[in-house]
Structures are given as structure tokens and as C-alpha cells.
Amino acid sequence: MLQQIQKLQEEMAKTQEALGQETVTVTAGGGAITVTITGHQKVQSITIDPDVVDPDDVEMLQDLVVAAVNEAIDASQKLAADRLGALTGGINIPGLGGLM
């Protein structure tokens, strides 16, 4: 049993490390804002369509960026949960929660 837990810990650590190399990309505002984020929730890029840059409505642009970043974080967290959950079958194992 101890060997199985150690193997699971090793697999989870490898999966967690691999998540740093995986990315998710989301858009907001009908494609006006595109955000790419890693499985470790690190923003890699934000692309803004020049057509949505209106100096008289900066607040709308800010809202779109916030929406896109939040959606990207949610998608990245789901990716991590899916990858790590596949290893544990969705069970919560004490001592392994810190890897998520």
C-alpha cells in the first residue's frame, strides 16, 4: 500500500510539473480579447483586437480583459483538476492535496 501511495505521489508530481507546459486559450467579447494561460495559472499572453480599443470607453476594454483572464484561470484550474483527478479517481488523499 505504501508503495502504491509513493508511486501515486510521484505520478502526481510529474503531472503537476507537466501542467506548467500545458496551456489553455480563451476569448471574451466575441474574440476581441484572447488570453493564454498555463496549467499553473500563469498568464502567457493577452491579445487585444485593435478594433475594440476605444479611448472613450476604456472601462469596457478593462471589463473584457478581466472577464477573459478569469475565464482562463477557471479553464486552467479545470485542466489541473482533470489531469490530477484522473490519477486519483477523484478521491481526496490526505497529504496529496498540496499538489493541486
N, C-alpha and C positions, 0 to 999 in steps of 0.2 A: 504494500500500500504506500509506504514512504517513497519507494522508487517511482511509483506512478505519479505521486504528487510532485516530486522533484522534476520528472520529465514534463509534466504539465506546466510547472513554473518556467522551465527553460523554453518551452514552446510559446508560452505567453510573452516572455521577454523578447523572443525573436519576432513575434507578431507585432508587439508594441514598437520595436525598432523599425520594422518594415513599414509601419503606418506613417513614419516620418517621410518616407519616399513616395507614398501614395497621395494623390490629390483629388479633390472634388472641385468642380466648377459650377457655379450657379449664376443666374441672371436675375435682374429686377427691372421693373419699368419696361417690360416688353423687349428686353435685350439692351436697354440703354446703359445698364451697369453690369459688368461681368466681374466676378470675384473668384479667384482660385486660391484654395487653402489646402494645407497638408492635413494628414491624419492626426497630426499633433496640434491642430488648430493654430497654425502659423500662416498668416496671410502671405501668399507669394506674389499676387498681382491684383490690381484693380484697374479695369479698363472702363473708361467713360466715353460714350459716343458723343462726339463734339456737338451734335445737333441738340443735345439736352442741356448744354451749358448756356444758361440764360442769366446774365448778370443781374437781371431784375427779379429773379426767382431762385436765389442761392439756396433757400430753405428746402425747396423741392428736391434739389440735387443732393443735399445733405441727407434728407429722408430716404432717398433711393439708395445711397451708399450704405446707410445704417441697415436698411432692410436687406440688402444683398449680403453684407458681412454677417448679419445674424443668421440668415438662411444658410450661408456657407458653413458657419460654425455648427449649426444643427445637423447639416449633412455630414460634416466631418465626425461629429460625435456618433452619429448613427453608423458610419463606416467602422469606427473603432469598436462600437458595441457589437456589430455584426461579426467582425473578424475575431474578437476575443470571445464572444458568446459561442461561436462555432467550436471553440476549443473546450469550453466547459459545459456545453449543452444548456447554457443559461442558468446554471446553478451558481450560487454565491459561495465561494470557498474562502473561509477566513484566512487572512494573510495575503490573498492574491488581489484583493480589491484595489490596492495601491497601484496596480499596473494599468488600470483603466484611466 
